Structures are given as C-alpha cells and as structure tokens.
Amino acid sequence: GWLRKTLYFFGVICSLAFFVMLVYLGAIEVIDEIELNVSSESLDIPVWLYTIATPLFSALIIVRILQRTVEDIQKRIK
C-alpha cells in the first residue's frame, strides 16, 4: 500500500543523499591530496590514485540506484 511506497521512496532518498555526500566529500579529499601533492610512504605513489575510487564508485552506485528505481516504477505502472 501507500506505506510501503512511502518507505521505499524514503529509502531511495536516504541512499541517494548518502552517496551524493560521499561523492562530494570524496572529491574534496581528492582535490586536497592533489593540491598538497601527498604520496604514499612505501611506494611513493600519489594518494589520490587510491582515494579517487570513493567518489567514482559512489557516482556509479547513484546511477544504479536511479536505474533500479526507474525499473521498479515502470513495473508498477504496467
């Protein structure tokens, strides 16, 4: 019923908000690491090469959440 739909969309909104914040904060971290020229102690590799995974994969998860939500909406319409 309506409660299930409401809670479903509340969950979608919460998930999107979480991953949007991860993209934002992860991007800030990557920018800071690039500007500060931080590198790992053991391999002397720029740290941003590791931390860029957080905003990139968070963005992919956002896309997937939106895809699934659209699929679910289309299934209920048909």
mmCIF file of the N, C-alpha and C atoms, coordinates in Angstrom:
data_MODEL
# 
_entry.id   MODEL 
# 
loop_
_atom_site.group_PDB 
_atom_site.id 
_atom_site.type_symbol 
_atom_site.label_atom_id 
_atom_site.label_alt_id 
_atom_site.label_comp_id 
_atom_site.label_asym_id 
_atom_site.label_entity_id 
_atom_site.label_seq_id 
_atom_site.pdbx_PDB_ins_code 
_atom_site.Cartn_x 
_atom_site.Cartn_y 
_atom_site.Cartn_z 
_atom_site.occupancy 
_atom_site.B_iso_or_equiv 
_atom_site.pdbx_formal_charge 
_atom_site.auth_seq_id 
_atom_site.auth_comp_id 
_atom_site.auth_asym_id 
_atom_site.auth_atom_id 
_atom_site.pdbx_PDB_model_num 
ATOM 1   N N  . GLY A 1 1  ? 0.799  -1.184 0.000   1.00 0.00 ? 1  GLY A N  1 
ATOM 2   C CA . GLY A 1 1  ? 0.000  0.000  0.000   1.00 0.00 ? 1  GLY A CA 1 
ATOM 3   C C  . GLY A 1 1  ? 0.852  1.263  0.000   1.00 0.00 ? 1  GLY A C  1 
ATOM 4   N N  . TRP A 1 2  ? 0.205  2.309  0.433   1.00 0.00 ? 2  TRP A N  1 
ATOM 5   C CA . TRP A 1 2  ? 0.860  3.622  0.406   1.00 0.00 ? 2  TRP A CA 1 
ATOM 6   C C  . TRP A 1 2  ? 2.048  3.691  1.364   1.00 0.00 ? 2  TRP A C  1 
ATOM 7   N N  . LEU A 1 3  ? 1.964  2.966  2.496   1.00 0.00 ? 3  LEU A N  1 
ATOM 8   C CA . LEU A 1 3  ? 3.066  2.989  3.462   1.00 0.00 ? 3  LEU A CA 1 
ATOM 9   C C  . LEU A 1 3  ? 4.324  2.352  2.868   1.00 0.00 ? 3  LEU A C  1 
ATOM 10  N N  . ARG A 1 4  ? 4.124  1.256  2.179   1.00 0.00 ? 4  ARG A N  1 
ATOM 11  C CA . ARG A 1 4  ? 5.262  0.571  1.544   1.00 0.00 ? 4  ARG A CA 1 
ATOM 12  C C  . ARG A 1 4  ? 5.926  1.473  0.502   1.00 0.00 ? 4  ARG A C  1 
ATOM 13  N N  . LYS A 1 5  ? 5.109  2.137  -0.313  1.00 0.00 ? 5  LYS A N  1 
ATOM 14  C CA . LYS A 1 5  ? 5.648  3.048  -1.332  1.00 0.00 ? 5  LYS A CA 1 
ATOM 15  C C  . LYS A 1 5  ? 6.383  4.218  -0.680  1.00 0.00 ? 5  LYS A C  1 
ATOM 16  N N  . THR A 1 6  ? 5.791  4.760  0.373   1.00 0.00 ? 6  THR A N  1 
ATOM 17  C CA . THR A 1 6  ? 6.403  5.883  1.074   1.00 0.00 ? 6  THR A CA 1 
ATOM 18  C C  . THR A 1 6  ? 7.761  5.485  1.653   1.00 0.00 ? 6  THR A C  1 
ATOM 19  N N  . LEU A 1 7  ? 7.800  4.334  2.316   1.00 0.00 ? 7  LEU A N  1 
ATOM 20  C CA . LEU A 1 7  ? 9.060  3.872  2.898   1.00 0.00 ? 7  LEU A CA 1 
ATOM 21  C C  . LEU A 1 7  ? 10.085 3.518  1.828   1.00 0.00 ? 7  LEU A C  1 
ATOM 22  N N  . TYR A 1 8  ? 9.618  2.977  0.701   1.00 0.00 ? 8  TYR A N  1 
ATOM 23  C CA . TYR A 1 8  ? 10.531 2.669  -0.415  1.00 0.00 ? 8  TYR A CA 1 
ATOM 24  C C  . TYR A 1 8  ? 11.218 3.948  -0.900  1.00 0.00 ? 8  TYR A C  1 
ATOM 25  N N  . PHE A 1 9  ? 10.419 4.979  -1.168  1.00 0.00 ? 9  PHE A N  1 
ATOM 26  C CA . PHE A 1 9  ? 10.999 6.223  -1.679  1.00 0.00 ? 9  PHE A CA 1 
ATOM 27  C C  . PHE A 1 9  ? 11.821 6.946  -0.613  1.00 0.00 ? 9  PHE A C  1 
ATOM 28  N N  . PHE A 1 10 ? 11.440 6.812  0.643   1.00 0.00 ? 10 PHE A N  1 
ATOM 29  C CA . PHE A 1 10 ? 12.265 7.355  1.723   1.00 0.00 ? 10 PHE A CA 1 
ATOM 30  C C  . PHE A 1 10 ? 13.633 6.681  1.729   1.00 0.00 ? 10 PHE A C  1 
ATOM 31  N N  . GLY A 1 11 ? 13.651 5.359  1.551   1.00 0.00 ? 11 GLY A N  1 
ATOM 32  C CA . GLY A 1 11 ? 14.915 4.624  1.483   1.00 0.00 ? 11 GLY A CA 1 
ATOM 33  C C  . GLY A 1 11 ? 15.754 5.039  0.282   1.00 0.00 ? 11 GLY A C  1 
ATOM 34  N N  . VAL A 1 12 ? 15.107 5.247  -0.846  1.00 0.00 ? 12 VAL A N  1 
ATOM 35  C CA . VAL A 1 12 ? 15.821 5.695  -2.053  1.00 0.00 ? 12 VAL A CA 1 
ATOM 36  C C  . VAL A 1 12 ? 16.428 7.071  -1.817  1.00 0.00 ? 12 VAL A C  1 
ATOM 37  N N  . ILE A 1 13 ? 15.659 7.969  -1.243  1.00 0.00 ? 13 ILE A N  1 
ATOM 38  C CA . ILE A 1 13 ? 16.151 9.332  -0.979  1.00 0.00 ? 13 ILE A CA 1 
ATOM 39  C C  . ILE A 1 13 ? 17.322 9.304  0.009   1.00 0.00 ? 13 ILE A C  1 
ATOM 40  N N  . CYS A 1 14 ? 17.202 8.509  1.061   1.00 0.00 ? 14 CYS A N  1 
ATOM 41  C CA . CYS A 1 14 ? 18.296 8.401  2.038   1.00 0.00 ? 14 CYS A CA 1 
ATOM 42  C C  . CYS A 1 14 ? 19.556 7.832  1.392   1.00 0.00 ? 14 CYS A C  1 
ATOM 43  N N  . SER A 1 15 ? 19.396 6.814  0.563   1.00 0.00 ? 15 SER A N  1 
ATOM 44  C CA . SER A 1 15 ? 20.542 6.210  -0.117  1.00 0.00 ? 15 SER A CA 1 
ATOM 45  C C  . SER A 1 15 ? 21.204 7.209  -1.057  1.00 0.00 ? 15 SER A C  1 
ATOM 46  N N  . LEU A 1 16 ? 20.388 7.914  -1.825  1.00 0.00 ? 16 LEU A N  1 
ATOM 47  C CA . LEU A 1 16 ? 20.941 8.916  -2.739  1.00 0.00 ? 16 LEU A CA 1 
ATOM 48  C C  . LEU A 1 16 ? 21.657 10.018 -1.979  1.00 0.00 ? 16 LEU A C  1 
ATOM 49  N N  . ALA A 1 17 ? 21.071 10.480 -0.881  1.00 0.00 ? 17 ALA A N  1 
ATOM 50  C CA . ALA A 1 17 ? 21.703 11.535 -0.091  1.00 0.00 ? 17 ALA A CA 1 
ATOM 51  C C  . ALA A 1 17 ? 23.054 11.073 0.444   1.00 0.00 ? 17 ALA A C  1 
ATOM 52  N N  . PHE A 1 18 ? 23.112 9.842  0.932   1.00 0.00 ? 18 PHE A N  1 
ATOM 53  C CA . PHE A 1 18 ? 24.360 9.291  1.456   1.00 0.00 ? 18 PHE A CA 1 
ATOM 54  C C  . PHE A 1 18 ? 25.452 9.258  0.386   1.00 0.00 ? 18 PHE A C  1 
ATOM 55  N N  . PHE A 1 19 ? 25.126 8.732  -0.786  1.00 0.00 ? 19 PHE A N  1 
ATOM 56  C CA . PHE A 1 19 ? 26.144 8.600  -1.822  1.00 0.00 ? 19 PHE A CA 1 
ATOM 57  C C  . PHE A 1 19 ? 26.485 9.932  -2.489  1.00 0.00 ? 19 PHE A C  1 
ATOM 58  N N  . VAL A 1 20 ? 25.542 10.866 -2.525  1.00 0.00 ? 20 VAL A N  1 
ATOM 59  C CA . VAL A 1 20 ? 25.861 12.210 -3.018  1.00 0.00 ? 20 VAL A CA 1 
ATOM 60  C C  . VAL A 1 20 ? 26.874 12.871 -2.089  1.00 0.00 ? 20 VAL A C  1 
ATOM 61  N N  . MET A 1 21 ? 26.684 12.705 -0.787  1.00 0.00 ? 21 MET A N  1 
ATOM 62  C CA . MET A 1 21 ? 27.649 13.261 0.173   1.00 0.00 ? 21 MET A CA 1 
ATOM 63  C C  . MET A 1 21 ? 29.017 12.580 0.026   1.00 0.00 ? 21 MET A C  1 
ATOM 64  N N  . LEU A 1 22 ? 29.031 11.274 -0.219  1.00 0.00 ? 22 LEU A N  1 
ATOM 65  C CA . LEU A 1 22 ? 30.314 10.589 -0.439  1.00 0.00 ? 22 LEU A CA 1 
ATOM 66  C C  . LEU A 1 22 ? 31.019 11.113 -1.678  1.00 0.00 ? 22 LEU A C  1 
ATOM 67  N N  . VAL A 1 23 ? 30.261 11.367 -2.740  1.00 0.00 ? 23 VAL A N  1 
ATOM 68  C CA . VAL A 1 23 ? 30.867 11.940 -3.952  1.00 0.00 ? 23 VAL A CA 1 
ATOM 69  C C  . VAL A 1 23 ? 31.458 13.306 -3.634  1.00 0.00 ? 23 VAL A C  1 
ATOM 70  N N  . TYR A 1 24 ? 30.675 14.136 -2.962  1.00 0.00 ? 24 TYR A N  1 
ATOM 71  C CA . TYR A 1 24 ? 31.112 15.498 -2.651  1.00 0.00 ? 24 TYR A CA 1 
ATOM 72  C C  . TYR A 1 24 ? 32.346 15.503 -1.747  1.00 0.00 ? 24 TYR A C  1 
ATOM 73  N N  . LEU A 1 25 ? 32.251 14.810 -0.629  1.00 0.00 ? 25 LEU A N  1 
ATOM 74  C CA . LEU A 1 25 ? 33.366 14.808 0.319   1.00 0.00 ? 25 LEU A CA 1 
ATOM 75  C C  . LEU A 1 25 ? 34.583 14.070 -0.241  1.00 0.00 ? 25 LEU A C  1 
ATOM 76  N N  . GLY A 1 26 ? 34.339 13.005 -1.002  1.00 0.00 ? 26 GLY A N  1 
ATOM 77  C CA . GLY A 1 26 ? 35.446 12.289 -1.629  1.00 0.00 ? 26 GLY A CA 1 
ATOM 78  C C  . GLY A 1 26 ? 36.166 13.150 -2.655  1.00 0.00 ? 26 GLY A C  1 
ATOM 79  N N  . ALA A 1 27 ? 35.403 13.933 -3.408  1.00 0.00 ? 27 ALA A N  1 
ATOM 80  C CA . ALA A 1 27 ? 36.018 14.834 -4.389  1.00 0.00 ? 27 ALA A CA 1 
ATOM 81  C C  . ALA A 1 27 ? 36.856 15.901 -3.701  1.00 0.00 ? 27 ALA A C  1 
ATOM 82  N N  . ILE A 1 28 ? 36.356 16.428 -2.592  1.00 0.00 ? 28 ILE A N  1 
ATOM 83  C CA . ILE A 1 28 ? 37.137 17.415 -1.836  1.00 0.00 ? 28 ILE A CA 1 
ATOM 84  C C  . ILE A 1 28 ? 38.444 16.794 -1.353  1.00 0.00 ? 28 ILE A C  1 
ATOM 85  N N  . GLU A 1 29 ? 38.365 15.572 -0.858  1.00 0.00 ? 29 GLU A N  1 
ATOM 86  C CA . GLU A 1 29 ? 39.574 14.893 -0.382  1.00 0.00 ? 29 GLU A CA 1 
ATOM 87  C C  . GLU A 1 29 ? 40.578 14.686 -1.510  1.00 0.00 ? 29 GLU A C  1 
ATOM 88  N N  . VAL A 1 30 ? 40.092 14.249 -2.665  1.00 0.00 ? 30 VAL A N  1 
ATOM 89  C CA . VAL A 1 30 ? 40.987 14.032 -3.808  1.00 0.00 ? 30 VAL A CA 1 
ATOM 90  C C  . VAL A 1 30 ? 41.639 15.349 -4.228  1.00 0.00 ? 30 VAL A C  1 
ATOM 91  N N  . ILE A 1 31 ? 40.859 16.411 -4.306  1.00 0.00 ? 31 ILE A N  1 
ATOM 92  C CA . ILE A 1 31 ? 41.400 17.720 -4.693  1.00 0.00 ? 31 ILE A CA 1 
ATOM 93  C C  . ILE A 1 31 ? 42.467 18.170 -3.701  1.00 0.00 ? 31 ILE A C  1 
ATOM 94  N N  . ASP A 1 32 ? 42.187 17.998 -2.407  1.00 0.00 ? 32 ASP A N  1 
ATOM 95  C CA . ASP A 1 32 ? 43.176 18.370 -1.385  1.00 0.00 ? 32 ASP A CA 1 
ATOM 96  C C  . ASP A 1 32 ? 44.467 17.568 -1.544  1.00 0.00 ? 32 ASP A C  1 
ATOM 97  N N  . GLU A 1 33 ? 44.336 16.271 -1.793  1.00 0.00 ? 33 GLU A N  1 
ATOM 98  C CA . GLU A 1 33 ? 45.529 15.428 -1.926  1.00 0.00 ? 33 GLU A CA 1 
ATOM 99  C C  . GLU A 1 33 ? 46.339 15.792 -3.168  1.00 0.00 ? 33 GLU A C  1 
ATOM 100 N N  . ILE A 1 34 ? 45.647 16.174 -4.231  1.00 0.00 ? 34 ILE A N  1 
ATOM 101 C CA . ILE A 1 34 ? 46.362 16.610 -5.439  1.00 0.00 ? 34 ILE A CA 1 
ATOM 102 C C  . ILE A 1 34 ? 47.084 17.925 -5.170  1.00 0.00 ? 34 ILE A C  1 
ATOM 103 N N  . GLU A 1 35 ? 46.386 18.876 -4.545  1.00 0.00 ? 35 GLU A N  1 
ATOM 104 C CA . GLU A 1 35 ? 46.979 20.187 -4.273  1.00 0.00 ? 35 GLU A CA 1 
ATOM 105 C C  . GLU A 1 35 ? 48.152 20.090 -3.298  1.00 0.00 ? 35 GLU A C  1 
ATOM 106 N N  . LEU A 1 36 ? 48.045 19.180 -2.327  1.00 0.00 ? 36 LEU A N  1 
ATOM 107 C CA . LEU A 1 36 ? 49.112 19.026 -1.332  1.00 0.00 ? 36 LEU A CA 1 
ATOM 108 C C  . LEU A 1 36 ? 50.221 18.083 -1.797  1.00 0.00 ? 36 LEU A C  1 
ATOM 109 N N  . ASN A 1 37 ? 50.012 17.462 -2.954  1.00 0.00 ? 37 ASN A N  1 
ATOM 110 C CA . ASN A 1 37 ? 50.997 16.548 -3.533  1.00 0.00 ? 37 ASN A CA 1 
ATOM 111 C C  . ASN A 1 37 ? 51.377 15.434 -2.535  1.00 0.00 ? 37 ASN A C  1 
ATOM 112 N N  . VAL A 1 38 ? 50.354 14.829 -1.921  1.00 0.00 ? 38 VAL A N  1 
ATOM 113 C CA . VAL A 1 38 ? 50.562 13.762 -0.934  1.00 0.00 ? 38 VAL A CA 1 
ATOM 114 C C  . VAL A 1 38 ? 50.855 12.461 -1.665  1.00 0.00 ? 38 VAL A C  1 
ATOM 115 N N  . SER A 1 39 ? 51.884 11.746 -1.188  1.00 0.00 ? 39 SER A N  1 
ATOM 116 C CA . SER A 1 39 ? 52.193 10.445 -1.778  1.00 0.00 ? 39 SER A CA 1 
ATOM 117 C C  . SER A 1 39 ? 52.378 9.416  -0.665  1.00 0.00 ? 39 SER A C  1 
ATOM 118 N N  . SER A 1 40 ? 52.160 8.151  -1.021  1.00 0.00 ? 40 SER A N  1 
ATOM 119 C CA . SER A 1 40 ? 52.286 7.087  -0.021  1.00 0.00 ? 40 SER A CA 1 
ATOM 120 C C  . SER A 1 40 ? 53.755 6.920  0.359   1.00 0.00 ? 40 SER A C  1 
ATOM 121 N N  . GLU A 1 41 ? 53.980 6.572  1.611   1.00 0.00 ? 41 GLU A N  1 
ATOM 122 C CA . GLU A 1 41 ? 55.357 6.457  2.103   1.00 0.00 ? 41 GLU A CA 1 
ATOM 123 C C  . GLU A 1 41 ? 56.088 5.274  1.501   1.00 0.00 ? 41 GLU A C  1 
ATOM 124 N N  . SER A 1 42 ? 55.406 4.152  1.392   1.00 0.00 ? 42 SER A N  1 
ATOM 125 C CA . SER A 1 42 ? 56.092 2.928  0.966   1.00 0.00 ? 42 SER A CA 1 
ATOM 126 C C  . SER A 1 42 ? 56.368 2.889  -0.535  1.00 0.00 ? 42 SER A C  1 
ATOM 127 N N  . LEU A 1 43 ? 55.389 3.268  -1.358  1.00 0.00 ? 43 LEU A N  1 
ATOM 128 C CA . LEU A 1 43 ? 55.551 3.146  -2.815  1.00 0.00 ? 43 LEU A CA 1 
ATOM 129 C C  . LEU A 1 43 ? 55.780 4.475  -3.523  1.00 0.00 ? 43 LEU A C  1 
ATOM 130 N N  . ASP A 1 44 ? 55.631 5.577  -2.791  1.00 0.00 ? 44 ASP A N  1 
ATOM 131 C CA . ASP A 1 44 ? 55.775 6.917  -3.361  1.00 0.00 ? 44 ASP A CA 1 
ATOM 132 C C  . ASP A 1 44 ? 54.822 7.135  -4.548  1.00 0.00 ? 44 ASP A C  1 
ATOM 133 N N  . ILE A 1 45 ? 53.603 6.639  -4.390  1.00 0.00 ? 45 ILE A N  1 
ATOM 134 C CA . ILE A 1 45 ? 52.549 6.817  -5.390  1.00 0.00 ? 45 ILE A CA 1 
ATOM 135 C C  . ILE A 1 45 ? 51.593 7.881  -4.853  1.00 0.00 ? 45 ILE A C  1 
ATOM 136 N N  . PRO A 1 46 ? 51.108 8.772  -5.723  1.00 0.00 ? 46 PRO A N  1 
ATOM 137 C CA . PRO A 1 46 ? 50.154 9.782  -5.250  1.00 0.00 ? 46 PRO A CA 1 
ATOM 138 C C  . PRO A 1 46 ? 48.933 9.127  -4.583  1.00 0.00 ? 46 PRO A C  1 
ATOM 139 N N  . VAL A 1 47 ? 48.586 9.609  -3.408  1.00 0.00 ? 47 VAL A N  1 
ATOM 140 C CA . VAL A 1 47 ? 47.496 9.018  -2.625  1.00 0.00 ? 47 VAL A CA 1 
ATOM 141 C C  . VAL A 1 47 ? 46.148 9.196  -3.330  1.00 0.00 ? 47 VAL A C  1 
ATOM 142 N N  . TRP A 1 48 ? 46.002 10.262 -4.108  1.00 0.00 ? 48 TRP A N  1 
ATOM 143 C CA . TRP A 1 48 ? 44.726 10.499 -4.772  1.00 0.00 ? 48 TRP A CA 1 
ATOM 144 C C  . TRP A 1 48 ? 44.364 9.372  -5.730  1.00 0.00 ? 48 TRP A C  1 
ATOM 145 N N  . LEU A 1 49 ? 45.359 8.621  -6.214  1.00 0.00 ? 49 LEU A N  1 
ATOM 146 C CA . LEU A 1 49 ? 45.058 7.485  -7.090  1.00 0.00 ? 49 LEU A CA 1 
ATOM 147 C C  . LEU A 1 49 ? 44.263 6.415  -6.351  1.00 0.00 ? 49 LEU A C  1 
ATOM 148 N N  . TYR A 1 50 ? 44.451 6.327  -5.041  1.00 0.00 ? 50 TYR A N  1 
ATOM 149 C CA . TYR A 1 50 ? 43.680 5.380  -4.228  1.00 0.00 ? 50 TYR A CA 1 
ATOM 150 C C  . TYR A 1 50 ? 42.317 5.962  -3.847  1.00 0.00 ? 50 TYR A C  1 
ATOM 151 N N  . THR A 1 51 ? 42.328 7.209  -3.411  1.00 0.00 ? 51 THR A N  1 
ATOM 152 C CA . THR A 1 51 ? 41.111 7.787  -2.848  1.00 0.00 ? 51 THR A CA 1 
ATOM 153 C C  . THR A 1 51 ? 40.101 8.221  -3.906  1.00 0.00 ? 51 THR A C  1 
ATOM 154 N N  . ILE A 1 52 ? 40.516 8.304  -5.158  1.00 0.00 ? 52 ILE A N  1 
ATOM 155 C CA . ILE A 1 52 ? 39.570 8.691  -6.211  1.00 0.00 ? 52 ILE A CA 1 
ATOM 156 C C  . ILE A 1 52 ? 38.493 7.625  -6.397  1.00 0.00 ? 52 ILE A C  1 
ATOM 157 N N  . ALA A 1 53 ? 38.760 6.413  -5.907  1.00 0.00 ? 53 ALA A N  1 
ATOM 158 C CA . ALA A 1 53 ? 37.769 5.338  -6.019  1.00 0.00 ? 53 ALA A CA 1 
ATOM 159 C C  . ALA A 1 53 ? 36.486 5.678  -5.263  1.00 0.00 ? 53 ALA A C  1 
ATOM 160 N N  . THR A 1 54 ? 36.599 6.376  -4.145  1.00 0.00 ? 54 THR A N  1 
ATOM 161 C CA . THR A 1 54 ? 35.406 6.684  -3.344  1.00 0.00 ? 54 THR A CA 1 
ATOM 162 C C  . THR A 1 54 ? 34.392 7.531  -4.117  1.00 0.00 ? 54 THR A C  1 
ATOM 163 N N  . PRO A 1 55 ? 34.767 8.683  -4.667  1.00 0.00 ? 55 PRO A N  1 
ATOM 164 C CA . PRO A 1 55 ? 33.750 9.448  -5.404  1.00 0.00 ? 55 PRO A CA 1 
ATOM 165 C C  . PRO A 1 55 ? 33.321 8.780  -6.710  1.00 0.00 ? 55 PRO A C  1 
ATOM 166 N N  . LEU A 1 56 ? 34.238 8.098  -7.377  1.00 0.00 ? 56 LEU A N  1 
ATOM 167 C CA . LEU A 1 56 ? 33.874 7.467  -8.649  1.00 0.00 ? 56 LEU A CA 1 
ATOM 168 C C  . LEU A 1 56 ? 32.871 6.338  -8.457  1.00 0.00 ? 56 LEU A C  1 
ATOM 169 N N  . PHE A 1 57 ? 33.159 5.440  -7.530  1.00 0.00 ? 57 PHE A N  1 
ATOM 170 C CA . PHE A 1 57 ? 32.257 4.314  -7.328  1.00 0.00 ? 57 PHE A CA 1 
ATOM 171 C C  . PHE A 1 57 ? 30.959 4.754  -6.653  1.00 0.00 ? 57 PHE A C  1 
ATOM 172 N N  . SER A 1 58 ? 31.005 5.802  -5.857  1.00 0.00 ? 58 SER A N  1 
ATOM 173 C CA . SER A 1 58 ? 29.778 6.341  -5.282  1.00 0.00 ? 58 SER A CA 1 
ATOM 174 C C  . SER A 1 58 ? 28.874 6.898  -6.381  1.00 0.00 ? 58 SER A C  1 
ATOM 175 N N  . ALA A 1 59 ? 29.468 7.537  -7.368  1.00 0.00 ? 59 ALA A N  1 
ATOM 176 C CA . ALA A 1 59 ? 28.687 8.043  -8.502  1.00 0.00 ? 59 ALA A CA 1 
ATOM 177 C C  . ALA A 1 59 ? 28.060 6.884  -9.285  1.00 0.00 ? 59 ALA A C  1 
ATOM 178 N N  . LEU A 1 60 ? 28.802 5.799  -9.438  1.00 0.00 ? 60 LEU A N  1 
ATOM 179 C CA . LEU A 1 60 ? 28.242 4.632  -10.126 1.00 0.00 ? 60 LEU A CA 1 
ATOM 180 C C  . LEU A 1 60 ? 27.087 4.023  -9.333  1.00 0.00 ? 60 LEU A C  1 
ATOM 181 N N  . ILE A 1 61 ? 27.206 4.020  -8.023  1.00 0.00 ? 61 ILE A N  1 
ATOM 182 C CA . ILE A 1 61 ? 26.130 3.493  -7.192  1.00 0.00 ? 61 ILE A CA 1 
ATOM 183 C C  . ILE A 1 61 ? 24.884 4.379  -7.306  1.00 0.00 ? 61 ILE A C  1 
ATOM 184 N N  . ILE A 1 62 ? 25.070 5.689  -7.394  1.00 0.00 ? 62 ILE A N  1 
ATOM 185 C CA . ILE A 1 62 ? 23.945 6.604  -7.595  1.00 0.00 ? 62 ILE A CA 1 
ATOM 186 C C  . ILE A 1 62 ? 23.221 6.265  -8.895  1.00 0.00 ? 62 ILE A C  1 
ATOM 187 N N  . VAL A 1 63 ? 23.995 6.046  -9.957  1.00 0.00 ? 63 VAL A N  1 
ATOM 188 C CA . VAL A 1 63 ? 23.400 5.688  -11.246 1.00 0.00 ? 63 VAL A CA 1 
ATOM 189 C C  . VAL A 1 63 ? 22.601 4.397  -11.108 1.00 0.00 ? 63 VAL A C  1 
ATOM 190 N N  . ARG A 1 64 ? 23.161 3.416  -10.429 1.00 0.00 ? 64 ARG A N  1 
ATOM 191 C CA . ARG A 1 64 ? 22.487 2.127  -10.276 1.00 0.00 ? 64 ARG A CA 1 
ATOM 192 C C  . ARG A 1 64 ? 21.218 2.248  -9.431  1.00 0.00 ? 64 ARG A C  1 
ATOM 193 N N  . ILE A 1 65 ? 21.253 3.050  -8.374  1.00 0.00 ? 65 ILE A N  1 
ATOM 194 C CA . ILE A 1 65 ? 20.049 3.263  -7.565  1.00 0.00 ? 65 ILE A CA 1 
ATOM 195 C C  . ILE A 1 65 ? 18.949 3.881  -8.421  1.00 0.00 ? 65 ILE A C  1 
ATOM 196 N N  . LEU A 1 66 ? 19.314 4.876  -9.222  1.00 0.00 ? 66 LEU A N  1 
ATOM 197 C CA . LEU A 1 66 ? 18.328 5.528  -10.083 1.00 0.00 ? 66 LEU A CA 1 
ATOM 198 C C  . LEU A 1 66 ? 17.787 4.562  -11.133 1.00 0.00 ? 66 LEU A C  1 
ATOM 199 N N  . GLN A 1 67 ? 18.662 3.726  -11.712 1.00 0.00 ? 67 GLN A N  1 
ATOM 200 C CA . GLN A 1 67 ? 18.206 2.733  -12.686 1.00 0.00 ? 67 GLN A CA 1 
ATOM 201 C C  . GLN A 1 67 ? 17.186 1.791  -12.064 1.00 0.00 ? 67 GLN A C  1 
ATOM 202 N N  . ARG A 1 68 ? 17.505 1.278  -10.891 1.00 0.00 ? 68 ARG A N  1 
ATOM 203 C CA . ARG A 1 68 ? 16.608 0.334  -10.226 1.00 0.00 ? 68 ARG A CA 1 
ATOM 204 C C  . ARG A 1 68 ? 15.287 0.991  -9.849  1.00 0.00 ? 68 ARG A C  1 
ATOM 205 N N  . THR A 1 69 ? 15.342 2.241  -9.403  1.00 0.00 ? 69 THR A N  1 
ATOM 206 C CA . THR A 1 69 ? 14.118 2.946  -9.041  1.00 0.00 ? 69 THR A CA 1 
ATOM 207 C C  . THR A 1 69 ? 13.214 3.124  -10.258 1.00 0.00 ? 69 THR A C  1 
ATOM 208 N N  . VAL A 1 70 ? 13.814 3.500  -11.383 1.00 0.00 ? 70 VAL A N  1 
ATOM 209 C CA . VAL A 1 70 ? 13.035 3.651  -12.621 1.00 0.00 ? 70 VAL A CA 1 
ATOM 210 C C  . VAL A 1 70 ? 12.441 2.304  -13.031 1.00 0.00 ? 70 VAL A C  1 
ATOM 211 N N  . GLU A 1 71 ? 13.219 1.232  -12.928 1.00 0.00 ? 71 GLU A N  1 
ATOM 212 C CA . GLU A 1 71 ? 12.713 -0.106 -13.253 1.00 0.00 ? 71 GLU A CA 1 
ATOM 213 C C  . GLU A 1 71 ? 11.533 -0.471 -12.364 1.00 0.00 ? 71 GLU A C  1 
ATOM 214 N N  . ASP A 1 72 ? 11.659 -0.208 -11.069 1.00 0.00 ? 72 ASP A N  1 
ATOM 215 C CA . ASP A 1 72 ? 10.578 -0.532 -10.135 1.00 0.00 ? 72 ASP A CA 1 
ATOM 216 C C  . ASP A 1 72 ? 9.317  0.272  -10.440 1.00 0.00 ? 72 ASP A C  1 
ATOM 217 N N  . ILE A 1 73 ? 9.486  1.549  -10.778 1.00 0.00 ? 73 ILE A N  1 
ATOM 218 C CA . ILE A 1 73 ? 8.340  2.395  -11.099 1.00 0.00 ? 73 ILE A CA 1 
ATOM 219 C C  . ILE A 1 73 ? 7.645  1.888  -12.372 1.00 0.00 ? 73 ILE A C  1 
ATOM 220 N N  . GLN A 1 74 ? 8.457  1.510  -13.365 1.00 0.00 ? 74 GLN A N  1 
ATOM 221 C CA . GLN A 1 74 ? 7.882  1.010  -14.623 1.00 0.00 ? 74 GLN A CA 1 
ATOM 222 C C  . GLN A 1 74 ? 7.146  -0.311 -14.427 1.00 0.00 ? 74 GLN A C  1 
ATOM 223 N N  . LYS A 1 75 ? 7.656  -1.168 -13.570 1.00 0.00 ? 75 LYS A N  1 
ATOM 224 C CA . LYS A 1 75 ? 6.987  -2.445 -13.299 1.00 0.00 ? 75 LYS A CA 1 
ATOM 225 C C  . LYS A 1 75 ? 5.627  -2.224 -12.643 1.00 0.00 ? 75 LYS A C  1 
ATOM 226 N N  . ARG A 1 76 ? 5.515  -1.236 -11.784 1.00 0.00 ? 76 ARG A N  1 
ATOM 227 C CA . ARG A 1 76 ? 4.247  -0.970 -11.090 1.00 0.00 ? 76 ARG A CA 1 
ATOM 228 C C  . ARG A 1 76 ? 3.239  -0.307 -12.019 1.00 0.00 ? 76 ARG A C  1 
ATOM 229 N N  . ILE A 1 77 ? 3.731  0.418  -13.026 1.00 0.00 ? 77 ILE A N  1 
ATOM 230 C CA . ILE A 1 77 ? 2.822  1.089  -13.962 1.00 0.00 ? 77 ILE A CA 1 
ATOM 231 C C  . ILE A 1 77 ? 2.189  0.068  -14.908 1.00 0.00 ? 77 ILE A C  1 
ATOM 232 N N  . LYS A 1 78 ? 2.974  -0.909 -15.329 1.00 0.00 ? 78 LYS A N  1 
ATOM 233 C CA . LYS A 1 78 ? 2.475  -1.893 -16.311 1.00 0.00 ? 78 LYS A CA 1 
ATOM 234 C C  . LYS A 1 78 ? 1.513  -2.870 -15.707 1.00 0.00 ? 78 LYS A C  1 
# 
